[in-house]
């Protein structure tokens, strides 16, 4: 994931940020870069994810509380499923 300075300084256009069964980079855990705070984001976690615990997700959701975001929880663990990828793509495109 690009560093804070790189996100703010490059010309790449961000349209949607998806955090799927993962965590956000350490340099973003106190404050989101402006470019990420102003784009829609989707946070996805499996209910039985043994690596990304529920308390960590609550912390991430608090970080995103003043941003346009959606939290999706699915039946499963720490895996990427075709069904969830399709659901996310559909939500982003609509």
C-alpha positions in Angstrom: 0.0 0.0 0.0 1.5 3.4 -0.9 2.8 5.6 1.9 0.9 8.7 3.2 3.2 11.1 1.3 2.9 9.1 -1.9 -0.9 9.0 -1.7 -1.1 12.8 -1.2 1.5 13.7 -3.8 0.8 11.5 -6.8 -1.7 12.1 -9.6 -3.4 8.7 -9.3 -7.2 9.1 -9.0 -8.7 7.0 -6.2 -12.4 6.1 -6.8 -13.1 3.6 -4.1 -11.0 2.0 -1.3 -11.7 -1.6 -0.3 -10.1 -3.1 2.8 -10.9 -6.8 2.5 -9.9 -9.2 5.3 -7.0 -6.9 6.1 -5.7 -4.0 8.2 -4.8 -0.5 7.3 -1.1 0.5 7.1 0.4 1.7 10.4 1.0 5.2 9.2 -2.7 5.6 8.6 -4.0 4.3 12.0 -4.2 7.7 13.7 -5.5 9.8 10.8 -6.4 8.9 7.3 -4.8 10.8 4.4 -7.1 13.4 3.0 -7.4 11.6 -0.3 -8.6 8.4 1.4 -10.9 10.2 3.9 -12.8 11.7 1.0 -13.5 8.7 -1.2 -16.0 5.9 -0.5 -14.6 2.9 1.3 -15.7 -0.6 2.0 -14.4 -2.6 4.9 -15.0 -6.4 4.6 -14.4 -9.1 7.2 -15.5 -12.7 7.7 -17.4 -13.3 11.0 -14.9 -16.1 11.8 -11.7 -14.3 10.7 -9.0 -15.6 13.1 -6.5 -12.9 12.0 -8.6 -9.8 12.0 -10.4 -9.7 15.3 -13.7 -7.9 15.9 -12.1 -5.4 18.2 -9.6 -4.4 15.5 -12.5 -3.9 13.0 -14.3 -1.7 15.6 -11.1 0.5 15.8 -11.0 0.7 12.0 -14.7 1.7 11.8 -14.0 4.4 14.4 -11.2 5.7 12.2 -13.6 5.8 9.2 -16.5 7.2 11.2 -16.4 10.6 9.4 -15.9 9.2 6.0 -18.2 7.7 3.4 -17.8 4.0 4.2 -19.7 0.8 4.5 -18.9 -2.2 6.6 -19.7 -5.7 5.3 -19.4 -8.9 7.3 -19.8 -12.3 5.7 -20.1 -15.9 6.9 -16.6 -17.2 6.8 -13.1 -16.6 7.9 -10.0 -15.0 6.5 -10.6 -15.7 2.9 -11.6 -13.9 -0.3 -14.7 -15.4 -1.8 -16.0 -15.0 -5.3 -19.4 -14.1 -4.0 -18.1 -11.3 -1.8 -15.9 -9.9 -4.7 -18.9 -9.9 -7.0 -21.1 -8.2 -4.3 -18.4 -5.5 -3.7 -18.0 -4.8 -7.4 -21.7 -4.6 -7.8 -22.0 -2.1 -4.9 -19.1 0.0 -6.3 -20.6 0.1 -9.8 -24.1 1.1 -8.6 
